[in-house]
Every structure is written in structure tokens, then in C-alpha cells.
Amino acid sequence: MLTQKLSRYPIAHLPTPLEPLPRLSAQLNGPELWIKRDDQTGLATGGNKVRKLEFL
């Protein structure tokens, strides 16, 4: 696998938390919904782009 050959420099605070969305689940009358909080990676930009930058 390519990721095993690349060196990784950890810059993100991982793993990011999962948070339940009880009000949205209730509003939709559906199953329990959760959201992955990649905005909490610890950098100003946030999001999953940080994960990719760790391999540059």
C-alpha cells in the first residue's frame, strides 16, 4: 500500500470526535444520526484536508 511507503508527519489532533444529532434524528423521524467533527482537527483550516497534508 502506498501509505505504508510514505512518511507521515502528524499535524492533526486525531481521532476527531463523533457527536450525536438527536434533534435532527427526531425531526426526520429516522434512525440515530451522528456527525464526524473533522472541524476539530486542531488547525485553523479544519476539515479532512489536514489528513492529506500529513503525508506531504
Backbone as JSON Lines, residues from 0, in Angstrom:
{"i":0,"aa":"M","n":[0.84,-1.17,0.0],"ca":[0.0,0.0,0.0],"c":[0.89,1.24,0.0]}
{"i":1,"aa":"L","n":[0.5,2.26,-0.73],"ca":[1.3,3.46,-0.89],"c":[1.52,4.19,0.43]}
{"i":2,"aa":"T","n":[0.5,4.26,1.28],"ca":[0.65,4.99,2.54],"c":[1.68,4.35,3.47]}
{"i":3,"aa":"Q","n":[1.95,3.08,3.29],"ca":[2.97,2.43,4.11],"c":[4.37,2.83,3.67]}
{"i":4,"aa":"K","n":[4.52,3.29,2.44],"ca":[5.82,3.68,1.92],"c":[6.13,5.15,2.18]}
{"i":5,"aa":"L","n":[5.11,5.96,2.47],"ca":[5.3,7.38,2.71],"c":[5.49,7.65,4.19]}
{"i":6,"aa":"S","n":[6.37,8.61,4.47],"ca":[6.5,9.0,5.87],"c":[5.36,9.95,6.24]}
{"i":7,"aa":"R","n":[4.96,9.89,7.48],"ca":[3.82,10.69,7.94],"c":[4.3,11.63,9.03]}
{"i":8,"aa":"Y","n":[3.91,12.9,8.92],"ca":[4.21,13.88,9.95],"c":[2.89,14.29,10.59]}
{"i":9,"aa":"P","n":[2.61,13.85,11.8],"ca":[1.31,14.13,12.42],"c":[1.14,15.6,12.76]}
{"i":10,"aa":"I","n":[0.19,16.26,12.12],"ca":[-0.1,17.67,12.41],"c":[-1.52,17.87,12.91]}
{"i":11,"aa":"A","n":[-2.35,16.87,12.76],"ca":[-3.75,16.99,13.19],"c":[-3.93,16.33,14.56]}
{"i":12,"aa":"H","n":[-4.93,16.78,15.27],"ca":[-5.3,16.16,16.54],"c":[-6.36,15.1,16.23]}
{"i":13,"aa":"L","n":[-5.9,13.86,16.09],"ca":[-6.78,12.77,15.7],"c":[-6.85,11.73,16.8]}
{"i":14,"aa":"P","n":[-7.87,10.97,16.91],"ca":[-9.08,10.99,16.09],"c":[-10.0,12.12,16.52]}
{"i":15,"aa":"T","n":[-10.78,12.6,15.59],"ca":[-11.77,13.63,15.89],"c":[-13.03,12.97,16.42]}
{"i":16,"aa":"P","n":[-13.78,13.69,17.25],"ca":[-14.93,13.06,17.89],"c":[-16.13,12.86,16.98]}
{"i":17,"aa":"L","n":[-16.96,11.92,17.37],"ca":[-18.28,11.73,16.77],"c":[-19.3,12.31,17.73]}
{"i":18,"aa":"E","n":[-20.28,13.05,17.21],"ca":[-21.3,13.64,18.07],"c":[-22.68,13.24,17.58]}
{"i":19,"aa":"P","n":[-23.55,12.89,18.52],"ca":[-24.92,12.54,18.13],"c":[-25.71,13.77,17.72]}
{"i":20,"aa":"L","n":[-26.69,13.57,16.85],"ca":[-27.58,14.64,16.39],"c":[-29.02,14.28,16.76]}
{"i":21,"aa":"P","n":[-29.35,14.33,18.04],"ca":[-30.67,13.85,18.47],"c":[-31.83,14.69,17.94]}
{"i":22,"aa":"R","n":[-31.66,16.01,17.85],"ca":[-32.78,16.84,17.37],"c":[-33.05,16.6,15.89]}
{"i":23,"aa":"L","n":[-31.99,16.43,15.08],"ca":[-32.19,16.15,13.66],"c":[-32.82,14.77,13.47]}
{"i":24,"aa":"S","n":[-32.36,13.8,14.24],"ca":[-32.96,12.46,14.16],"c":[-34.45,12.51,14.48]}
{"i":25,"aa":"A","n":[-34.8,13.27,15.52],"ca":[-36.21,13.39,15.91],"c":[-37.02,14.12,14.85]}
{"i":26,"aa":"Q","n":[-36.45,15.17,14.28],"ca":[-37.15,15.95,13.25],"c":[-37.43,15.1,12.02]}
{"i":27,"aa":"L","n":[-36.51,14.22,11.68],"ca":[-36.66,13.37,10.49],"c":[-37.41,12.07,10.8]}
{"i":28,"aa":"N","n":[-37.75,11.85,12.06],"ca":[-38.38,10.59,12.47],"c":[-37.59,9.39,11.96]}
{"i":29,"aa":"G","n":[-36.29,9.5,12.04],"ca":[-35.45,8.46,11.46],"c":[-34.54,7.81,12.48]}
{"i":30,"aa":"P","n":[-33.5,7.15,11.99],"ca":[-32.56,6.47,12.88],"c":[-31.67,7.48,13.6]}
{"i":31,"aa":"E","n":[-30.92,6.98,14.54],"ca":[-29.97,7.81,15.27],"c":[-28.9,8.3,14.3]}
{"i":32,"aa":"L","n":[-28.67,9.61,14.25],"ca":[-27.68,10.21,13.35],"c":[-26.5,10.73,14.15]}
{"i":33,"aa":"W","n":[-25.32,10.6,13.55],"ca":[-24.08,11.08,14.16],"c":[-23.31,11.89,13.13]}
{"i":34,"aa":"I","n":[-22.45,12.79,13.6],"ca":[-21.61,13.58,12.7],"c":[-20.16,13.46,13.15]}
{"i":35,"aa":"K","n":[-19.26,13.33,12.18],"ca":[-17.82,13.26,12.44],"c":[-17.29,14.68,12.46]}
{"i":36,"aa":"R","n":[-16.66,15.12,13.54],"ca":[-16.26,16.51,13.73],"c":[-14.83,16.75,13.23]}
{"i":37,"aa":"D","n":[-14.62,16.67,11.91],"ca":[-13.31,16.95,11.34],"c":[-12.95,18.42,11.41]}
{"i":38,"aa":"D","n":[-13.89,19.27,11.81],"ca":[-13.55,20.68,12.02],"c":[-12.72,20.85,13.29]}
{"i":39,"aa":"Q","n":[-12.57,19.81,14.07],"ca":[-11.81,19.88,15.31],"c":[-10.46,19.19,15.2]}
{"i":40,"aa":"T","n":[-9.83,19.28,14.04],"ca":[-8.51,18.68,13.87],"c":[-7.42,19.49,14.54]}
{"i":41,"aa":"G","n":[-7.74,20.7,14.98],"ca":[-6.78,21.49,15.72],"c":[-6.11,22.59,14.93]}
{"i":42,"aa":"L","n":[-6.29,22.61,13.63],"ca":[-5.68,23.66,12.82],"c":[-6.73,24.68,12.42]}
{"i":43,"aa":"A","n":[-6.28,25.86,12.03],"ca":[-7.22,26.94,11.69],"c":[-8.13,26.56,10.53]}
{"i":44,"aa":"T","n":[-7.64,25.78,9.57],"ca":[-8.45,25.44,8.41],"c":[-9.45,24.34,8.71]}
{"i":45,"aa":"G","n":[-9.11,23.41,9.6],"ca":[-10.01,22.31,9.93],"c":[-10.32,21.44,8.73]}
{"i":46,"aa":"G","n":[-11.24,20.53,8.9],"ca":[-11.67,19.67,7.81],"c":[-10.72,18.52,7.55]}
{"i":47,"aa":"N","n":[-11.09,17.68,6.59],"ca":[-10.3,16.48,6.32],"c":[-9.08,16.74,5.46]}
{"i":48,"aa":"K","n":[-8.87,17.97,4.98],"ca":[-7.68,18.28,4.19],"c":[-6.41,18.07,5.0]}
{"i":49,"aa":"V","n":[-6.5,18.27,6.29],"ca":[-5.34,18.11,7.16],"c":[-4.81,16.69,7.12]}
{"i":50,"aa":"R","n":[-5.68,15.71,7.03],"ca":[-5.25,14.31,6.97],"c":[-4.34,14.07,5.77]}
{"i":51,"aa":"K","n":[-4.66,14.68,4.65],"ca":[-3.85,14.51,3.44],"c":[-2.5,15.21,3.57]}
{"i":52,"aa":"L","n":[-2.48,16.36,4.24],"ca":[-1.24,17.12,4.39],"c":[-0.21,16.39,5.24]}
{"i":53,"aa":"E","n":[-0.64,15.47,6.06],"ca":[0.3,14.74,6.9],"c":[1.25,13.86,6.09]}
{"i":54,"aa":"F","n":[0.94,13.61,4.83],"ca":[1.78,12.74,4.0],"c":[2.6,13.51,2.98]}
{"i":55,"aa":"L","n":[2.65,14.83,3.07],"ca":[3.46,15.62,2.12],"c":[4.89,15.71,2.59]}
